[in-house]
Amino acid sequence: MPITKQWSFVSKALLDARDDEWQRAARESWQDVIERKLIEWGRSPSALEDMGVDPPTKETIQRAIRLAEAFRDEGFPSPQSVVPDPNGGIVFERRDGNIAEVCHVWGDGTTEYQRFEGTRLLERRAF
């Protein structure tokens, strides 16, 4: 799965200047997403059913974990939200003002990156 630095709102110069503390905190935040969200959803899918959404399959959760691990290992900022979609997918989202970046792991196995300015789609591509 190709990964690009596009997932960051931060300029390249600022990305290159990140210190060890920032990278450690980002890595810990990604690990928290993996352990406290994704793995827990796999262990307790009925909690998501109680919220009225189709829980992600084991395969979808595994794909989302691999994506999160890749982003963590690349040093990307962690998402501000990780939520299940109502149809068995998983959505990672970051916002900065009027700009939003979304990585969607769809229930059918596809993974997609989307970037918005307000409600206007600026970019959309499959991984």
ROLOPA-960551 format. One line per field, with one value per residue (C-alpha): residue number from 1; y, x, z. Coordinates in pm, 1 decimal. Example, Ala and Ser with C-alpha at 12.3 -4.5 7.8 and 13.67 -1.06 7.14 Angstrom:
REM ROLOPA-960551
i c(1; 2)
y c(-450.0; -106.0)
x c(1230.0; 1367.0)
z c(780.0; 714.0)
REM end
This chain:
REM ROLOPA-960551
i c(1; 2; 3; 4; 5; 6; 7; 8; 9; 10; 11; 12; 13; 14; 15; 16; 17; 18; 19; 20; 21; 22; 23; 24; 25; 26; 27; 28; 29; 30; 31; 32; 33; 34; 35; 36; 37; 38; 39; 40; 41; 42; 43; 44; 45; 46; 47; 48; 49; 50; 51; 52; 53; 54; 55; 56; 57; 58; 59; 60; 61; 62; 63; 64; 65; 66; 67; 68; 69; 70; 71; 72; 73; 74; 75; 76; 77; 78; 79; 80; 81; 82; 83; 84; 85; 86; 87; 88; 89; 90; 91; 92; 93; 94; 95; 96; 97; 98; 99; 100; 101; 102; 103; 104; 105; 106; 107; 108; 109; 110; 111; 112; 113; 114; 115; 116; 117; 118; 119; 120; 121; 122; 123; 124; 125; 126; 127)
y c(0.0; 323.5; 585.6; 952.7; 1244.0; 1398.5; 1290.9; 1584.2; 1943.1; 2038.7; 2186.3; 1978.2; 2212.8; 2171.0; 1794.0; 1780.0; 1988.3; 1770.1; 1686.7; 1350.4; 1446.5; 1532.4; 1206.2; 1004.4; 1166.7; 1104.8; 742.5; 693.6; 852.3; 615.5; 321.4; 435.9; 438.3; 85.2; -58.1; 134.0; 167.5; -79.9; -382.9; -317.1; -298.1; -639.8; -777.0; -624.6; -577.2; -580.6; -238.1; -95.7; -284.9; -120.2; 217.3; 117.2; 57.1; -258.9; -347.7; -376.3; -729.1; -879.3; -821.9; -454.3; -402.5; -573.6; -345.8; -39.5; -156.0; -203.0; 146.3; 297.2; 115.5; 242.4; 600.7; 565.1; 429.0; 712.5; 965.6; 1116.0; 1310.7; 1091.2; 1140.3; 1354.8; 1103.2; 739.6; 624.2; 332.2; 414.3; 277.1; 14.5; -171.0; 60.6; 268.1; 639.7; 824.6; 1204.1; 1509.6; 1871.6; 2202.0; 2496.7; 2453.5; 2164.8; 1801.2; 1487.5; 1151.3; 799.5; 560.6; 185.3; 65.5; -255.8; -395.7; -387.3; -65.4; 219.6; 579.7; 918.4; 1232.5; 1597.0; 1862.7; 2237.7; 2293.0; 2063.2; 2081.7; 1771.2; 1875.0; 1535.5; 1172.9; 866.7; 500.1; 351.4)
x c(0.0; 171.8; 189.7; 253.2; 329.8; 1.5; -166.2; -12.0; -128.9; 223.3; 464.1; 763.2; 1003.3; 813.1; 789.1; 1165.1; 1216.8; 1006.8; 1186.9; 1209.5; 946.0; 690.7; 759.1; 733.2; 397.9; 264.6; 375.6; 207.4; -112.2; -119.9; -57.1; -348.6; -573.7; -462.6; -500.9; -794.9; -1010.7; -933.6; -839.8; -1127.2; -1374.1; -1251.0; -1295.3; -1639.2; -1827.3; -2160.9; -2077.9; -2086.5; -2405.0; -2563.9; -2478.3; -2673.5; -2379.4; -2262.7; -1937.1; -1627.4; -1524.9; -1206.4; -1044.0; -1146.2; -1007.5; -682.2; -651.4; -715.0; -450.1; -194.6; -276.4; -241.5; 88.9; 221.7; 120.4; 267.6; 595.1; 615.0; 581.4; 250.9; 39.2; -230.8; -594.7; -821.3; -1100.9; -1138.5; -1495.7; -1679.9; -1891.1; -2246.5; -2168.3; -1876.2; -1588.4; -1348.2; -1273.1; -956.8; -988.8; -768.9; -883.1; -703.9; -938.1; -1138.5; -924.4; -1005.0; -816.9; -990.4; -858.8; -1149.6; -1107.9; -1424.5; -1600.9; -1534.9; -1158.5; -1072.9; -888.6; -924.0; -772.8; -988.2; -901.5; -1169.8; -1183.3; -1508.2; -1748.3; -1564.6; -1368.9; -1017.0; -859.9; -966.2; -753.4; -734.2; -437.8)
z c(0.0; -105.8; 163.9; 95.3; 321.6; 203.1; 529.0; 712.2; 741.5; 836.0; 581.4; 468.7; 647.2; 971.3; 921.6; 878.5; 1194.2; 1424.6; 1741.5; 1914.2; 2171.5; 1902.1; 1718.4; 2040.0; 2121.8; 1768.4; 1783.7; 2122.0; 1992.5; 1691.5; 1923.4; 2137.7; 1828.1; 1745.0; 2093.8; 2239.1; 1928.5; 1655.0; 1863.1; 2103.5; 1813.9; 1707.3; 2057.4; 2119.0; 1791.5; 1977.6; 2124.0; 1771.0; 1688.5; 1992.4; 1832.9; 1522.0; 1287.3; 1116.7; 1292.7; 1073.8; 985.6; 1123.2; 782.1; 774.6; 1124.1; 1024.7; 718.0; 937.9; 1186.3; 905.0; 774.5; 1123.7; 1176.8; 843.1; 924.2; 1275.4; 1138.0; 880.9; 1164.5; 1049.2; 1297.8; 1446.3; 1348.3; 1558.7; 1519.7; 1427.1; 1381.4; 1228.1; 926.5; 934.1; 668.5; 824.8; 732.9; 942.6; 898.5; 1013.2; 1007.5; 1068.5; 1049.5; 1041.9; 1013.5; 694.9; 563.3; 640.1; 543.1; 556.0; 512.4; 470.8; 500.3; 328.1; 424.0; 74.1; 126.2; -56.7; 110.4; -0.6; 80.1; 53.1; 117.2; 160.4; 191.8; 375.7; 194.2; -139.8; -235.0; -341.9; -386.6; -386.1; -455.5; -371.7; -187.4)
REM end
